[in-house]
Amino acid sequence: MTRRRTPRNSVIRLTTGHAARTMNHPFARREPVLALDFGATSVLVTTSGPVTAEDLEFARQLAHAAHRFARSVERSFYGLPDGKGVAA
């Protein structure tokens, strides 16, 4: 990942829960869309046009970060600081 070039000026926090959902929309003739739904709020992630190498890199970074987030949630849920063990 590259370093942030501009300072962060705002943060939007969306928390998961019973209404949180994710969906991937792989359209055949246009750019794909990733939908993150948090009840009444939706976030759509897509490219600004035909897919570029930068879009591919971002998608891979997003997948990697989502995988690390899932592992952190699993460790917190099962109470296993090292991530080892069997689900309760």
C-alpha positions in Angstrom: 0.0 0.0 0.0 1.1 3.5 -0.6 1.3 6.2 2.0 -1.6 8.7 2.2 -0.7 11.9 0.3 -3.3 14.2 1.8 -4.4 14.5 5.4 -7.7 13.0 6.4 -10.3 15.7 6.9 -13.3 13.5 7.8 -14.2 10.0 8.9 -17.5 8.2 8.4 -18.1 5.3 10.8 -20.5 2.6 9.8 -20.9 -0.2 12.2 -21.9 -3.8 11.4 -25.0 -5.4 12.9 -28.1 -7.3 12.0 -28.8 -4.9 9.1 -25.3 -4.9 7.6 -24.9 -6.7 4.3 -22.4 -6.8 1.4 -23.1 -7.6 -2.2 -20.9 -7.8 -5.4 -22.6 -6.9 -8.7 -20.3 -8.2 -11.5 -22.0 -6.6 -14.6 -21.2 -8.1 -18.0 -21.1 -4.8 -19.9 -20.1 -2.2 -17.3 -17.8 -1.7 -14.3 -18.5 -4.0 -11.3 -20.1 -2.5 -8.1 -19.4 -3.5 -4.5 -22.4 -2.6 -2.3 -22.0 -2.2 1.5 -25.4 -1.8 3.1 -25.7 -0.6 6.7 -29.5 -0.4 7.2 -30.5 3.0 5.9 -27.1 3.8 4.5 -25.4 2.3 1.4 -21.9 2.7 0.1 -21.2 1.8 -3.5 -17.6 1.1 -4.6 -16.9 1.1 -8.3 -14.4 2.4 -10.9 -14.6 5.8 -12.6 -14.7 4.2 -16.1 -13.1 1.2 -17.8 -11.1 -0.8 -15.3 -7.4 0.2 -15.0 -4.3 -1.3 -13.4 -4.9 1.1 -10.5 -8.4 -0.2 -10.0 -7.1 -3.7 -9.9 -4.5 -2.8 -7.3 -7.2 -1.0 -5.2 -9.5 -4.1 -5.4 -6.6 -6.3 -4.3 -5.8 -4.0 -1.4 -9.5 -3.9 -0.4 -9.7 -7.7 -0.5 -6.5 -8.0 1.6 -7.8 -5.5 4.2 -11.2 -7.2 4.3 -9.5 -10.6 4.9 -7.5 -9.1 7.8 -10.6 -7.5 9.2 -12.4 -10.8 9.1 -9.5 -12.5 10.9 -9.5 -9.8 13.6 -13.3 -10.2 14.1 -12.9 -13.9 14.4 -10.1 -13.5 17.0 -12.3 -11.1 19.0 -15.4 -13.3 18.7 -13.6 -16.5 19.9 -11.4 -14.7 22.4 -8.2 -16.0 20.9 -5.5 -13.3 20.8 -3.3 -15.5 18.6 -6.1 -16.7 16.4 -5.5 -20.3 17.2 -8.1 -22.7 18.6 -11.5 -24.1 17.8 -14.7 -22.2 17.4 -16.9 -22.2 20.5 
